Amino acid sequence: SGWLQRLMNGPGSSLLPHLFPDNRNNAETSSQEIDSFLADSMAQLNVQQRESILEELHGIRNSENPESNPASVDLWLRLLDMQLQKVKGGSVYETAEAIDRAYVTSRKFRMMFLRANRYDPQAAASQVIQYLELKRSLFGQEKLTRKITLADLNGDDKDYLESGAIQISTKRDRSGRGILVLFPSLRKKETTVEAELRARYYTLMSMLESEDHQMNGVVLIYFGALPSHPNQHASNSGVLWDLPIFFAGIHCCFNELSYFLLVRVAILRLPFKLRPRMRVHYGSCTDCLHKLSSFGIPKAAILTDSHEPSLSDHREWYRRRRELELAYVTDNDAETQPLASIVPRPADVLFGPAGRKSEGNLLMKNLILAMLDEHNDSAKVKKMQLTESVIDEITKKGGRFLKQSEATKEWEEASHTEACRKIAHTFRNIRRPSRAKKKS
């Protein structure tokens, strides 16, 4: 179909013969040309832009919150609306507006696109239309303004999703960003492109339910450093770039340069703004994991100790998604609607007074007490690692970090940043009295 051809043969694929002439049997030469291609995109940026991207690639996040000034946010939203009014004529946006105007004009929906494009209203407006075109192509016009759930996926889509070929890691990078991993070694040979694209859409949009992922971005890893068959390496990167998600870093890992040739079209088709954020790594599985660690990406975020994808974590994620979606009671849930009311569990860490009697809060306090001396003597980076280890331990016990909405008083999951702040605050509160005792 036309949409599938657009995804497979998108911008850049016509340049392939020019950039890679007769190198099908010379993988090393081709890899050098790709490295040069990516380096050229970095060279076109000014010094400040290059430094900013390099810091983000290595997991050094700017602590400034662009949304701290409400007046700026309101201005960006007004400018985005003006841009959409200019470009919507005859587009799929008008179709969506006619079906459910509240869907495309909601603040939550539009903020996703502003955040993904670093608050550039013109780029955000363009992506809104690209996104709606993609969604209509994948799921049909009747679902254009609806939230896509597992019920909207067919058997092939779910098979790909359950295979673990695409996974949201339970770990974070050095700066606390979410990590999305593609494992070509887990991709079944009979998987259709359509099934793969719909499953990718579902997975990425589930990540965007977290404002933390929207604001801070996500790290994408194509981990082709495990034993695989050439047919498992897909050259299409459809869906990834049309969704409202900011990729802070993109890493492609290969254990055989010949497999790299199979995905070079996807690399070439990268939008220009993402090319400086991509790094390609060659070598054994261990080599690639070591290279990723230099960018603040822990090995445990990719593989288990036995160098295998963590399918147990992925199955738990899939199980939780099915549980959450059982709460849907209507056929017109918007993309930005929360999944369900959350009921606190014993292992949850609760914000506010309710946490005084929570088993999860007690567990967090005991973990912090055990790490207190090490935390006191550590530099900032090590303190961040200790904070992450507390979150990991609570997550392993099935716990979440929950806060009550000021508007509805319903429980909702706190962002990763809020969880880190909660732990840091507890470290400080416990440390103060211990220091006072030492002085006396």
Phi, psi and chi 1 to 4 in degrees:
 res  aa     phi    psi   chi1   chi2   chi3   chi4
   1 SER       -  167.8   60.2      -      -      -
   2 GLY   -64.5  -41.2      -      -      -      -
   3 TRP   -65.5  -35.9   67.4  -91.0      -      -
   4 LEU   -68.6  -40.0 -174.3   55.9      -      -
   5 GLN   -63.5  -36.3  -71.9  -59.7  -44.0      -
   6 ARG   -64.8  -39.6 -179.0  176.9   68.5   81.8
   7 LEU   -70.3  -38.7  -71.1  172.8      -      -
   8 MET   -79.0  -32.8  -66.1  -67.2  -70.7      -
   9 ASN  -120.9   53.3  -57.5  -49.3      -      -
  10 GLY   -79.1 -168.7      -      -      -      -
  11 PRO   -55.5  133.9  -22.8   32.4      -      -
  12 GLY   104.9  -29.1      -      -      -      -
  13 SER   -66.2  -26.7   52.0      -      -      -
  14 SER   -70.4  -18.3   61.1      -      -      -
  15 LEU   -85.5   -6.8  -60.8  175.3      -      -
  16 LEU   -56.6  -47.8 -172.7   62.9      -      -
  17 PRO   -61.2  -32.3  -21.5   34.5      -      -
  18 HIS   -71.9  -42.5  171.3   69.3      -      -
  19 LEU   -81.6  -28.4  -72.9  172.2      -      -
  20 PHE  -128.0   66.0  -52.9  106.8      -      -
  21 PRO   -73.3  120.3   27.5  -32.7      -      -
  22 ASP    53.4   39.2  -58.2  -38.3      -      -
  23 ASN  -110.1   20.8  -79.3  -22.2      -      -
  24 ARG   -61.6  -29.2  -66.3  179.7 -177.5  177.5
  25 ASN  -104.6   11.0  -62.0  -42.5      -      -
  26 ASN  -129.0   79.0 -169.5  -20.2      -      -
  27 ALA   -63.3  -37.9      -      -      -      -
  28 GLU   -65.6  -41.7 -168.9  160.5   -5.4      -
  29 THR   -62.0  -43.6  -59.6      -      -      -
  30 SER   -63.2  -39.8 -175.8      -      -      -
  31 SER   -64.3  -37.0   69.8      -      -      -
  32 GLN   -65.6  -37.3  -68.7  169.4   -5.4      -
  33 GLU   -67.9  -37.5  -71.1  172.0  -23.5      -
  34 ILE   -64.8  -44.5  -83.3  -73.0      -      -
  35 ASP   -57.9  -42.2  -71.0  -19.1      -      -
  36 SER   -66.0  -40.1  176.1      -      -      -
  37 PHE   -59.3  -44.8  171.8   69.3      -      -
  38 LEU   -70.9  -37.6  -64.1  174.5      -      -
  39 ALA   -64.3  -37.5      -      -      -      -
  40 ASP   -61.0  -37.4  -74.1  -15.5      -      -
  41 SER   -66.3  -35.0   63.3      -      -      -
  42 MET   -68.8  -37.6 -178.9   68.2   87.6      -
  43 ALA   -65.9  -21.5      -      -      -      -
  44 GLN   -81.0   -4.7  -65.2 -179.0   47.1      -
  45 LEU   -93.2  158.7  -55.3  175.6      -      -
  46 ASN   -78.9  172.5   61.7   41.9      -      -
  47 VAL   -60.3  -43.5  174.0      -      -      -
  48 GLN   -63.6  -41.6 -175.1  177.3    0.0      -
  49 GLN   -64.8  -41.8  -70.7  170.9  -35.7      -
  50 ARG   -63.2  -44.8  -72.3 -161.1  -64.8  -90.5
  51 GLU   -63.0  -40.3  -71.6  179.8   -8.8      -
  52 SER   -63.6  -44.8  175.4      -      -      -
  53 ILE   -66.5  -41.7  -71.7  175.4      -      -
  54 LEU   -63.0  -39.5  -73.2  172.2      -      -
  55 GLU   -63.9  -43.9  -74.3 -176.8   -8.5      -
  56 GLU   -66.0  -38.7  -71.4 -174.0  -38.8      -
  57 LEU   -60.9  -35.7  -89.5  170.8      -      -
  58 HIS   -93.6   15.9  -73.4   85.5      -      -
  59 GLY    76.5   26.1      -      -      -      -
  60 ILE  -106.7  106.7  -57.0  170.7      -      -
  61 ARG   -98.8  139.1 -169.2  171.0   70.5 -167.2
  62 ASN   -69.5  126.0 -170.4  -25.6      -      -
  63 SER   -77.6   -9.6   58.9      -      -      -
  64 GLU   -70.4  139.2  -66.8 -178.7    8.7      -
  65 ASN  -103.8  108.6  177.9    7.8      -      -
  66 PRO   -60.6  -20.5  -19.4   31.5      -      -
  67 GLU   -95.4   10.7  -63.0  178.7   26.4      -
  68 SER   -69.4  -20.4   59.2      -      -      -
  69 ASN  -103.1  103.2 -176.4   -9.1      -      -
  70 PRO   -56.6  -32.2  -23.2   33.8      -      -
  71 ALA   -64.3  -38.3      -      -      -      -
  72 SER   -65.2  -42.2  -64.2      -      -      -
  73 VAL   -62.0  -44.8  176.6      -      -      -
  74 ASP   -61.5  -38.2  -70.0  -19.6      -      -
  75 LEU   -65.5  -45.3  175.5   60.2      -      -
  76 TRP   -60.6  -40.2  -68.5  -33.4      -      -
  77 LEU   -66.0  -39.0  -74.7  166.8      -      -
  78 ARG   -66.1  -42.4  -72.4 -161.9  -58.8  -87.3
  79 LEU   -65.4  -37.8  -67.8  172.8      -      -
  80 LEU   -63.5  -42.7  172.5   56.3      -      -
  81 ASP   -62.1  -40.2 -173.6   65.8      -      -
  82 MET   -63.6  -41.6  -69.1  170.8   60.5      -
  83 GLN   -64.1  -41.7  -73.4  -66.7  -31.3      -
  84 LEU   -65.0  -37.8  -74.2  168.1      -      -
  85 GLN   -63.6  -32.7  -61.9  -52.4  -44.5      -
  86 LYS   -70.7  -39.2  -73.0 -179.1 -177.6  178.2
  87 VAL  -105.6   -3.9  -59.9      -      -      -
  88 LYS   -78.4  -17.4   72.5  175.5 -174.3  178.4
  89 GLY   -52.1  118.7      -      -      -      -
  90 GLY    74.7    5.5      -      -      -      -
  91 SER   -95.8  173.5   73.4      -      -      -
  92 VAL   -64.6  -21.2   65.8      -      -      -
  93 TYR   -61.4  -42.4 -178.3   90.1      -      -
  94 GLU   -62.6  -37.3  -81.6 -166.0  -33.2      -
  95 THR   -63.1  -47.4  -56.1      -      -      -
  96 ALA   -63.0  -38.5      -      -      -      -
  97 GLU   -63.2  -38.0 -161.9  174.5   34.1      -
  98 ALA   -70.7  -33.3      -      -      -      -
  99 ILE   -73.8  -48.4  -64.2  171.4      -      -
 100 ASP  -156.2   91.8 -174.2   -4.6      -      -
 101 ARG   -62.7  -34.8 -172.2  173.4 -173.8  -82.1
 102 ALA   -61.8  -30.2      -      -      -      -
 103 TYR   -64.7  -50.4  172.2   77.9      -      -
 104 VAL   -83.5  -11.2  -69.2      -      -      -
 105 THR  -105.3   -2.9   59.0      -      -      -
 106 SER   -65.6  146.0   75.1      -      -      -
 107 ARG   -61.2  -43.2 -176.6 -175.6 -178.2   93.3
 108 LYS   -62.0  -42.7  -75.0 -171.5  176.0 -178.7
 109 PHE   -62.2  -47.8  177.2   80.7      -      -
 110 ARG   -71.9  -32.3  -68.1 -173.3  170.9 -172.7
 111 MET   -65.0  -30.5  -75.8  -55.7  -61.3      -
 112 MET   -56.5  -42.5  -75.4 -164.4  -58.9      -
 113 PHE   -77.3  -34.9  -65.5   89.8      -      -
 114 LEU   -65.0  -44.2  -77.9  169.5      -      -
 115 ARG   -64.7  -41.2  -70.1  165.0  179.3  156.6
 116 ALA   -63.8  -29.2      -      -      -      -
 117 ASN  -107.5   23.1  -68.9  -83.3      -      -
 118 ARG    52.2   42.3  -55.8  -67.9   89.5  176.4
 119 TYR    67.6   31.0  -51.6   97.7      -      -
 120 ASP   -96.5  104.7  179.1  -20.1      -      -
 121 PRO   -60.0  -37.6  -24.0   35.1      -      -
 122 GLN   -66.8  -46.2 -173.2  170.9   -4.1      -
 123 ALA   -65.4  -37.3      -      -      -      -
 124 ALA   -64.7  -41.8      -      -      -      -
 125 ALA   -62.7  -41.6      -      -      -      -
 126 SER   -62.4  -41.0  176.3      -      -      -
 127 GLN   -72.7  -31.0 -167.8  178.0   52.7      -
 128 VAL   -55.1  -47.4  167.0      -      -      -
 129 ILE   -69.3  -41.6  -67.1  176.6      -      -
 130 GLN   -59.9  -42.0  -67.8  170.1    7.5      -
 131 TYR   -63.0  -47.6  163.8   77.9      -      -
 132 LEU   -64.8  -37.3  -69.1  172.2      -      -
 133 GLU   -61.6  -44.5  -73.3  177.9  -12.3      -
 134 LEU   -63.3  -46.3  172.9   70.0      -      -
 135 LYS   -62.0  -42.0 -170.8  177.0 -178.7 -177.4
 136 ARG   -64.8  -39.2 -179.2  170.3   62.4  179.0
 137 SER   -65.1  -39.0  -61.5      -      -      -
 138 LEU   -80.5  -35.9  -69.5  175.1      -      -
 139 PHE  -125.1   -5.2  -60.0  102.2      -      -
 140 GLY    93.5  156.0      -      -      -      -
 141 GLN   -66.2  -29.7 -173.0  160.3  -60.5      -
 142 GLU   -66.8  -16.8   68.6  -82.2    7.0      -
 143 LYS  -110.2   14.9  -63.4  175.7 -176.8  176.8
 144 LEU   -61.3  -36.3 -172.5   57.9      -      -
 145 THR  -112.4   21.0   58.4      -      -      -
 146 ARG  -109.1  153.6  -77.3 -178.3   45.5 -166.2
 147 LYS   -72.0  132.4 -177.1 -179.5 -177.0   70.0
 148 ILE   -85.8  125.2  -59.9  -59.2      -      -
 149 THR  -119.0  178.0   68.9      -      -      -
 150 LEU   -58.7  -29.5  -71.8  169.1      -      -
 151 ALA   -65.3  -19.7      -      -      -      -
 152 ASP   -88.4   -5.4  -63.2  -54.5      -      -
 153 LEU   -95.4  143.4  -54.8 -178.0      -      -
 154 ASN   -87.5 -177.5   63.5   32.0      -      -
 155 GLY   -59.7  -41.7      -      -      -      -
 156 ASP   -66.0  -39.7  -69.5  -19.8      -      -
 157 ASP   -60.2  -46.0  -54.6  -19.4      -      -
 158 LYS   -68.6  -35.2  -68.8  176.5 -177.4  176.3
 159 ASP   -60.2  -43.9  -76.0  -14.2      -      -
 160 TYR   -64.9  -43.0  177.7   80.4      -      -
 161 LEU   -62.0  -43.6 -158.7   58.5      -      -
 162 GLU   -72.8  -20.9  -69.0 -176.3   79.1      -
 163 SER   -65.2  -23.8   72.8      -      -      -
 164 GLY    86.2    8.9      -      -      -      -
 165 ALA   -65.0  -23.0      -      -      -      -
 166 ILE  -129.4  128.9 -177.7  168.4      -      -
 167 GLN  -140.5  145.5  -62.8 -172.4   25.0      -
 168 ILE   -96.0  114.3  -59.3  170.6      -      -
 169 SER   -64.8  146.7  176.1      -      -      -
 170 THR   -79.4  -10.1   58.3      -      -      -
 171 LYS   -98.9  168.4  -51.2  -65.9 -177.3 -175.0
 172 ARG  -121.7  165.3  -56.5  -82.7 -177.5  131.4
 173 ASP   -82.2 -176.3   77.7  -14.2      -      -
 174 ARG   -55.1  -33.5 -178.6 -175.9  -69.5  143.2
 175 SER   -98.1    8.4   66.2      -      -      -
 176 GLY    89.0   12.5      -      -      -      -
 177 ARG   -79.4  151.7  -66.3 -169.7 -174.4   93.2
 178 GLY   -69.6  154.8      -      -      -      -
 179 ILE  -125.8  125.7  -60.8  172.8      -      -
 180 LEU  -109.8  127.7  179.7   71.9      -      -
 181 VAL  -120.5  132.3 -169.9      -      -      -
 182 LEU  -105.6  126.2  -59.5  177.4      -      -
 183 PHE  -112.7   96.0  -70.5  107.2      -      -
 184 PRO   -61.1  -26.3   19.0  -30.7      -      -
 185 SER   -65.3  -20.4   59.6      -      -      -
 186 LEU   -97.0   -2.4  -63.4  179.9      -      -
 187 ARG   -78.4  123.9 -177.0 -180.0 -174.6  -89.6
 188 LYS   -71.6  141.8  -63.3  177.9 -178.9  177.9
 189 LYS   -60.6  -31.3  -62.5  176.0 -174.8  176.7
 190 GLU   -85.9    2.0   62.8  -88.0   17.8      -
 191 THR   -62.2  130.0  -58.7      -      -      -
 192 THR   -84.0  156.5   64.7      -      -      -
 193 VAL   -61.4  -40.9  173.0      -      -      -
 194 GLU   -59.8  -43.5  -64.8   94.5  -32.8      -
 195 ALA   -64.3  -41.2      -      -      -      -
 196 GLU   -63.8  -42.3 -171.0  169.1    6.2      -
 197 LEU   -68.8  -40.9  -62.7 -178.7      -      -
 198 ARG   -66.7  -38.6  -78.5 -168.5  -71.4  -95.1
 199 ALA   -67.3  -37.8      -      -      -      -
 200 ARG   -62.9  -44.4  -75.0 -177.5 -178.9 -179.7
 201 TYR   -56.2  -50.7  174.6   99.3      -      -
 202 TYR   -59.6  -45.1  176.2   84.3      -      -
 203 THR   -64.5  -47.4  -55.2      -      -      -
 204 LEU   -66.6  -38.8  -91.3   75.9      -      -
 205 MET   -68.4  -27.7  -68.9  -52.2  -65.0      -
 206 SER   -68.1  -33.1   74.9      -      -      -
 207 MET   -65.3  -36.0  -69.2 -168.2   84.3      -
 208 LEU   -74.6   -3.4  -71.2  175.9      -      -
 209 GLU   -67.6  -16.8  -71.3  168.3    8.7      -
 210 SER   -96.8  121.4  161.7      -      -      -
 211 GLU   -64.7  -25.4  -73.7 -166.2   -2.9      -
 212 ASP   -61.1  -44.3 -168.4   47.3      -      -
 213 HIS   -67.3  -37.9  -70.6  -36.9      -      -
 214 GLN   -62.0  -45.7  -68.0 -179.8   30.7      -
 215 MET   -79.6  -40.2  -64.8  177.7   68.1      -
 216 ASN   -94.7  -15.0  -61.0  -37.3      -      -
 217 GLY    88.4  176.9      -      -      -      -
 218 VAL  -133.9  148.8  168.2      -      -      -
 219 VAL  -101.2  127.9  175.9      -      -      -
 220 LEU  -105.1  130.9  172.3   65.7      -      -
 221 ILE  -127.5  122.0  -60.5  171.3      -      -
 222 TYR   -98.5  102.5 -178.1   91.7      -      -
 223 PHE   -98.4   86.4 -160.4   77.3      -      -
 224 GLY   -97.4   29.6      -      -      -      -
 225 ALA   -99.8    9.8      -      -      -      -
 226 LEU  -103.0  155.5  -65.4  172.2      -      -
 227 PRO   -54.2  130.1  -26.1   34.9      -      -
 228 SER  -153.1  173.7   57.2      -      -      -
 229 HIS  -107.7  146.2 -173.5  -84.1      -      -
 230 PRO   -52.1  -35.7  -28.6   35.2      -      -
 231 ASN   -65.8  -16.0  -69.9  -14.3      -      -
 232 GLN   -82.7  -14.1  -66.6  175.5  -57.8      -
 233 HIS   -92.2  108.5  -67.5  -94.3      -      -
 234 ALA   -88.4  140.2      -      -      -      -
 235 SER   -88.7   -6.7   64.3      -      -      -
 236 ASN   -90.8  146.3   75.3   83.2      -      -
 237 SER  -121.7   23.4   56.0      -      -      -
 238 GLY   -53.7  152.9      -      -      -      -
 239 VAL    81.1  -40.4  174.5      -      -      -
 240 LEU   -57.2  -44.7  -64.8  175.5      -      -
 241 TRP   -90.8  -14.6  -40.7  135.4      -      -
 242 ASP   -89.0  -11.1  -73.1  -20.7      -      -
 243 LEU   -85.5  151.6  -64.9 -177.0      -      -
 244 PRO   -78.6   68.8   29.7  -35.4      -      -
 245 ILE  -133.7  135.9 -168.8  162.4      -      -
 246 PHE   -92.6  116.6  171.2   62.7      -      -
 247 PHE   -91.1  106.2  -70.2  102.9      -      -
 248 ALA   -71.1  -28.6      -      -      -      -
 249 GLY  -155.8  146.7      -      -      -      -
 250 ILE  -130.9  125.2  -56.0  169.0      -      -
 251 HIS  -126.1  127.3  -60.9  -91.8      -      -
 252 CYS  -111.9  124.9  -73.5      -      -      -
 253 CYS  -117.4  133.6  -57.4      -      -      -
 254 PHE  -136.5  137.2  -58.4   94.6      -      -
 255 ASN   -95.3  -14.5   60.9  -11.0      -      -
 256 GLU  -133.7  125.8  -68.5 -171.4   36.0      -
 257 LEU   -63.0  -25.0  -71.2  174.9      -      -
 258 SER   -64.9  -33.7   57.1      -      -      -
 259 TYR   -69.4  -28.8  -69.1  162.9      -      -
 260 PHE   -58.7  -35.2  159.4   78.5      -      -
 261 LEU   -60.4  -30.8  -65.3  174.7      -      -
 262 LEU   -72.0  -21.9  -61.4  171.2      -      -
 263 VAL  -113.7    6.5  -63.9      -      -      -
 264 ARG   -65.5  -26.7   62.5 -176.6 -177.7  179.8
 265 VAL   -62.0  -42.7  175.8      -      -      -
 266 ALA   -62.9  -38.3      -      -      -      -
 267 ILE   -65.0  -42.3  -66.1  172.9      -      -
 268 LEU   -65.0  -30.9 -179.2   61.6      -      -
 269 ARG   -82.7    0.9  -73.9  179.1   50.6 -151.1
 270 LEU   -55.0  134.9  -91.0  176.2      -      -
 271 PRO   -56.6  145.8  -24.2   33.5      -      -
 272 PHE   -54.9  -38.9  178.8   79.5      -      -
 273 LYS   -65.8  -19.2   65.6 -179.4 -179.3  179.9
 274 LEU   -95.9  -16.7  -68.8  178.4      -      -
 275 ARG   -59.1  -41.4  -68.6  173.8 -168.5  169.8
 276 PRO   -66.3  -15.6  -19.6   32.6      -      -
 277 ARG   -93.3    1.3  -62.3 -179.0  178.8  -83.4
 278 MET   -99.6  141.9  172.7  169.2 -113.7      -
 279 ARG  -132.8  137.7  -66.6  -64.4 -179.8  -89.1
 280 VAL  -112.0  128.6 -177.2      -      -      -
 281 HIS  -119.0  134.6  -48.5  -68.7      -      -
 282 TYR  -119.1  146.9  -46.4   99.0      -      -
 283 GLY   138.6 -171.8      -      -      -      -
 284 SER   -69.0  171.6   67.0      -      -      -
 285 CYS   -56.4  -45.6  178.6      -      -      -
 286 THR   -63.2  -41.6  -58.5      -      -      -
 287 ASP   -59.7  -45.7  -69.1  -22.1      -      -
 288 CYS   -66.5  -40.0  -72.1      -      -      -
 289 LEU   -63.0  -39.2  -70.2  171.6      -      -
 290 HIS   -64.5  -41.8  177.9   70.9      -      -
 291 LYS   -65.7  -39.3  -69.6  172.0 -177.6  175.3
 292 LEU   -64.6  -35.2  -71.4  173.2      -      -
 293 SER   -63.0  -28.1   69.5      -      -      -
 294 SER   -69.9  -13.9   69.2      -      -      -
 295 PHE  -102.1   14.8  -69.6   88.7      -      -
 296 GLY    78.9   20.3      -      -      -      -
 297 ILE  -106.6  110.1  -58.8  166.1      -      -
 298 PRO   -70.4  148.5   25.4  -32.4      -      -
 299 LYS   -56.6  -39.1  176.1 -153.0  161.6 -163.5
 300 ALA   -64.0  -16.3      -      -      -      -
 301 ALA   -76.1  -16.8      -      -      -      -
 302 ILE  -109.7  -52.8  -44.6  -62.1      -      -
 303 LEU  -132.0  162.1  -58.3  175.2      -      -
 304 THR   -78.7  178.3   63.2      -      -      -
 305 ASP   -62.1  -24.1  -69.1  -21.6      -      -
 306 SER   -91.4   16.7   55.2      -      -      -
 307 HIS    60.1   44.5  -82.7 -160.9      -      -
 308 GLU  -129.2  151.3  -64.8  176.3  -13.8      -
 309 PRO   -60.3  145.5  -21.6   32.8      -      -
 310 SER   -84.1   85.0 -179.1      -      -      -
 311 LEU   -71.1  -27.4  -69.7  177.3      -      -
 312 SER   -65.1  -41.8   60.1      -      -      -
 313 ASP   -63.7  -40.4  -72.7  -18.2      -      -
 314 HIS   -66.7  -40.8  178.2   67.7      -      -
 315 ARG   -64.5  -35.6  -68.1 -173.6 -174.7  115.3
 316 GLU   -66.2  -40.5  174.0   61.2   16.1      -
 317 TRP   -60.4  -45.4  169.9   83.0      -      -
 318 TYR   -64.0  -40.6 -170.5   75.0      -      -
 319 ARG   -62.8  -43.3 -177.0 -167.6   66.3   77.8
 320 ARG   -65.6  -36.6  -70.7  178.8   63.7 -170.8
 321 ARG   -62.5  -43.1  -65.7  -61.3  -55.7  176.8
 322 ARG   -63.6  -40.1  -76.8 -173.5  -60.4 -176.1
 323 GLU   -63.2  -45.8  -79.7 -173.5    2.8      -
 324 LEU   -62.7  -39.1  -71.8  167.8      -      -
 325 GLU   -79.0  -10.3  -69.0 -179.4    6.0      -
 326 LEU   -65.8  -17.3  -73.6  175.1      -      -
 327 ALA   -78.6  -10.6      -      -      -      -
 328 TYR   -67.6  131.3  -74.6  125.2      -      -
 329 VAL  -121.4   -4.6  -66.5      -      -      -
 330 THR  -127.3  169.3   64.8      -      -      -
 331 ASP   -99.4    5.6  -71.2  -28.7      -      -
 332 ASN  -129.3   40.0   59.2  -12.2      -      -
 333 ASP   -66.9  129.9  -66.0  -70.4      -      -
 334 ALA   -78.0  160.3      -      -      -      -
 335 GLU   -58.1  -29.4 -152.0   77.5   61.7      -
 336 THR   -98.6    2.5   53.4      -      -      -
 337 GLN   -75.4  137.4 -174.2  171.9  -28.4      -
 338 PRO   -63.4  152.0   21.4  -31.4      -      -
 339 LEU   -68.2  -48.6  -79.1  173.0      -      -
 340 ALA  -168.4  163.4      -      -      -      -
 341 SER   -68.8  136.8  -63.4      -      -      -
 342 ILE   -98.9  131.0  -67.8  176.3      -      -
 343 VAL  -105.5  121.6  177.7      -      -      -
 344 PRO   -58.6  142.2  -24.6   35.0      -      -
 345 ARG  -106.2  162.6  -60.0 -168.4  -70.4 -110.7
 346 PRO   -55.5  -35.4  -28.1   35.6      -      -
 347 ALA   -82.3   -3.2      -      -      -      -
 348 ASP   -74.4  145.3  -69.4  -24.5      -      -
 349 VAL   -93.2  120.2  173.4      -      -      -
 350 LEU  -104.5  134.4  -54.1 -179.4      -      -
 351 PHE   -80.1  149.6  -73.4   42.3      -      -
 352 GLY    85.8 -172.3      -      -      -      -
 353 PRO   -58.3  -31.0  -23.7   33.5      -      -
 354 ALA   -60.6  -21.2      -      -      -      -
 355 GLY   -75.5  -11.1      -      -      -      -
 356 ARG   -63.6  -28.8  -68.1  170.4 -172.7  163.1
 357 LYS  -112.3   10.8  -61.5 -179.3 -179.8  179.4
 358 SER   -83.7  135.7  166.5      -      -      -
 359 GLU   -62.2  -35.6  -66.9  178.3   20.5      -
 360 GLY   -64.3  -41.3      -      -      -      -
 361 ASN   -66.0  -36.3  -72.0   62.7      -      -
 362 LEU   -66.5  -40.7 -179.8   60.8      -      -
 363 LEU   -61.1  -45.1  170.9   62.1      -      -
 364 MET   -59.7  -43.8  177.7 -175.7   69.7      -
 365 LYS   -63.7  -41.3 -175.3  175.0 -179.4  179.0
 366 ASN   -66.5  -38.6  -71.8  -23.9      -      -
 367 LEU   -62.5  -43.8  -70.6  168.0      -      -
 368 ILE   -65.7  -40.3  -71.9  172.5      -      -
 369 LEU   -60.0  -39.1  -77.9  168.9      -      -
 370 ALA   -68.2  -24.9      -      -      -      -
 371 MET  -103.6    1.7  -59.6  176.6 -174.7      -
 372 LEU   -59.2  -48.4 -167.7   59.0      -      -
 373 ASP   -62.9  -43.7  -71.3  -19.8      -      -
 374 GLU   -63.3  -40.1 -175.0  179.3    4.0      -
 375 HIS   -63.9  -42.1 -171.1  -86.4      -      -
 376 ASN   -61.6  -34.6  -72.3  -16.5      -      -
 377 ASP   -94.4    5.1  -62.3  -26.8      -      -
 378 SER  -101.0  155.5  -63.9      -      -      -
 379 ALA   -78.5  175.3      -      -      -      -
 380 LYS   -58.7  -44.4 -176.5  177.0  180.0 -179.8
 381 VAL   -62.7  -43.8  172.2      -      -      -
 382 LYS   -64.9  -37.8 -179.6   61.2  177.6  177.2
 383 LYS   -62.3  -38.0  -72.8 -179.0  177.3  178.8
 384 MET   -63.7  -39.2  -70.1  171.2   62.3      -
 385 GLN   -65.5  -39.2  -67.8  172.1  -11.3      -
 386 LEU   -65.3  -39.1  -68.1  172.5      -      -
 387 THR   -61.1  -44.3  -63.3      -      -      -
 388 GLU   -62.1  -37.2  -69.1  -70.4  -15.9      -
 389 SER   -66.9  -33.8   68.8      -      -      -
 390 VAL   -64.2  -45.4  173.1      -      -      -
 391 ILE   -60.9  -43.1  -67.3  174.8      -      -
 392 ASP   -59.7  -44.8  -72.9  -14.0      -      -
 393 GLU   -64.8  -40.4  -72.9  -60.3  -43.2      -
 394 ILE   -67.2  -39.9  -70.2  168.1      -      -
 395 THR   -63.6  -40.4  -57.2      -      -      -
 396 LYS   -60.7  -31.8  -74.6  177.2 -175.1  175.9
 397 LYS   -81.8    2.6  -59.0  -70.7 -174.7 -178.1
 398 GLY    85.8   13.6      -      -      -      -
 399 GLY   -88.6  156.4      -      -      -      -
 400 ARG  -129.1  167.0  -57.9  162.0  -65.7 -179.5
 401 PHE  -104.3  114.1  -72.5   79.5      -      -
 402 LEU  -117.7  142.6  -57.4 -178.1      -      -
 403 LYS  -131.1  159.1   63.3  178.4 -176.1  177.8
 404 GLN   -95.3  132.6  -80.4 -173.3  -58.7      -
 405 SER   -65.1  132.0  167.0      -      -      -
 406 GLU   -64.9  -32.2  -67.8 -177.0    6.8      -
 407 ALA   -79.5  -47.0      -      -      -      -
 408 THR  -105.5  -14.0   65.5      -      -      -
 409 LYS    65.7    8.7  -56.9  -55.8  178.7 -176.1
 410 GLU   -78.5  151.5  -65.3  -77.8  -18.4      -
 411 TRP   -76.4  141.0  -73.1  103.3      -      -
 412 GLU  -143.7  155.0   59.7 -173.1   22.8      -
 413 GLU   -72.5  131.0  -73.5 -155.2   47.1      -
 414 ALA   -72.7  154.2      -      -      -      -
 415 SER   -71.3  165.2   69.4      -      -      -
 416 HIS   -60.6  -40.0 -175.8  -94.4      -      -
 417 THR   -61.8  -41.8  -59.1      -      -      -
 418 GLU   -65.9  -37.6  -70.9  169.9  -33.8      -
 419 ALA   -63.4  -42.5      -      -      -      -
 420 CYS   -61.5  -42.3  -70.8      -      -      -
 421 ARG   -64.7  -38.9  -73.1  174.1 -177.9  160.2
 422 LYS   -60.0  -45.1  171.6   74.8  172.1  173.6
 423 ILE   -67.4  -43.9  -66.4  168.0      -      -
 424 ALA   -60.6  -40.2      -      -      -      -
 425 HIS   -63.9  -40.1 -179.3   70.9      -      -
 426 THR   -67.6  -40.3  -52.8      -      -      -
 427 PHE   -55.3  -46.8  -94.9  116.6      -      -
 428 ARG   -64.9  -43.4  -71.5 -166.1  -63.3  -89.3
 429 ASN   -64.2  -36.2  -77.6   -8.6      -      -
 430 ILE   -75.8  -34.7  -66.2  175.2      -      -
 431 ARG   -68.9  -36.8 -173.1  168.4   62.3 -126.9
 432 ARG   -58.7  -52.0  -72.7 -174.7 -172.7  118.6
 433 PRO   -65.7  -32.4   16.3  -28.5      -      -
 434 SER   -65.8  -35.0   66.2      -      -      -
 435 ARG   -70.0  -37.6  -77.5 -177.8  171.6  175.6
 436 ALA   -63.1  -37.3      -      -      -      -
 437 LYS   -65.2  -40.2  -71.9  178.2 -177.6  177.4
 438 LYS   -62.3  -40.0  -73.7 -178.7 -179.0  179.2
 439 LYS   -66.0  -36.9  -72.3  179.9 -178.8  178.0
 440 SER   -76.0      -   62.7      -      -      -
